[in-house]
Amino acid sequence: MTQQDVITEGFVLQTKITSQEPFKPLKEAKDAFERSYLVDVLEICKGNVSKAAKLAGKYRADFYDLVKNTI
């Protein structure tokens, strides 16, 4: 992202301004990424939770709980 050793406030603000999407708090960004990831994995596996869990590196029950609580 940068050639510098330190990411400055100006760089972050510049990136935020040039981005089309609003800058979200970390929790919102994490939740959005997680939801998108789970949807993508399930689409790839055609809704097969066991295959999706394996692809995501999770136990089936844990993956199912993630889906239930996220989507």
C-alpha positions as CSV (number, residue, x, y, z in Angstrom):
1,M,0.0,0.0,0.0
2,T,2.9,2.3,0.7
3,Q,6.6,2.6,0.2
4,Q,7.1,4.1,3.7
5,D,7.8,2.2,6.9
6,V,5.0,4.1,8.7
7,I,1.5,4.6,7.5
8,T,0.6,8.2,8.2
9,E,-2.8,9.7,9.0
10,G,-2.7,11.6,5.7
11,F,-2.3,8.3,3.8
12,V,-5.3,6.8,5.6
13,L,-7.4,9.9,5.0
14,Q,-6.4,10.1,1.3
15,T,-7.4,6.4,0.9
16,K,-10.7,7.1,2.6
17,I,-11.4,10.0,0.4
18,T,-10.6,8.2,-2.8
19,S,-12.7,5.1,-1.8
20,Q,-16.2,4.9,-3.1
21,E,-17.5,3.2,0.0
22,P,-17.8,5.0,3.4
23,F,-15.1,4.1,6.0
24,K,-16.6,1.7,8.5
25,P,-15.6,1.0,12.1
26,L,-13.6,-2.2,12.4
27,K,-16.4,-4.3,13.8
28,E,-18.7,-3.4,11.0
29,A,-16.0,-4.0,8.4
30,K,-15.2,-7.4,10.0
31,D,-18.8,-8.4,10.1
32,A,-19.4,-7.4,6.4
33,F,-16.3,-9.3,5.3
34,E,-17.3,-12.4,7.3
35,R,-20.8,-12.4,5.9
36,S,-19.5,-12.0,2.3
37,Y,-16.9,-14.7,2.9
38,L,-19.5,-17.2,4.2
39,V,-21.9,-16.4,1.3
40,D,-19.1,-16.9,-1.2
41,V,-18.0,-20.2,0.4
42,L,-21.5,-21.5,0.4
43,E,-22.0,-20.5,-3.2
44,I,-18.8,-22.2,-4.2
45,C,-20.0,-25.4,-2.4
46,K,-23.5,-25.1,-3.8
47,G,-25.0,-24.8,-0.2
48,N,-23.3,-27.9,1.1
49,V,-22.4,-26.9,4.6
50,S,-20.0,-29.8,5.2
51,K,-17.9,-29.0,2.1
52,A,-18.1,-25.3,2.9
53,A,-16.8,-25.9,6.5
54,K,-14.0,-28.0,5.2
55,L,-13.0,-25.3,2.6
56,A,-13.1,-22.7,5.4
57,G,-11.0,-24.8,7.7
58,K,-13.8,-25.1,10.4
59,Y,-15.7,-27.9,12.0
60,R,-19.1,-28.3,10.5
61,A,-21.0,-27.4,13.7
62,D,-18.8,-24.3,14.2
63,F,-19.3,-23.3,10.6
64,Y,-23.1,-23.8,10.8
65,D,-23.1,-21.6,14.0
66,L,-21.2,-18.9,12.1
67,V,-23.7,-19.0,9.3
68,K,-26.7,-19.0,11.6
69,N,-25.3,-16.0,13.6
70,T,-24.0,-14.0,10.6
71,I,-26.3,-14.4,7.6
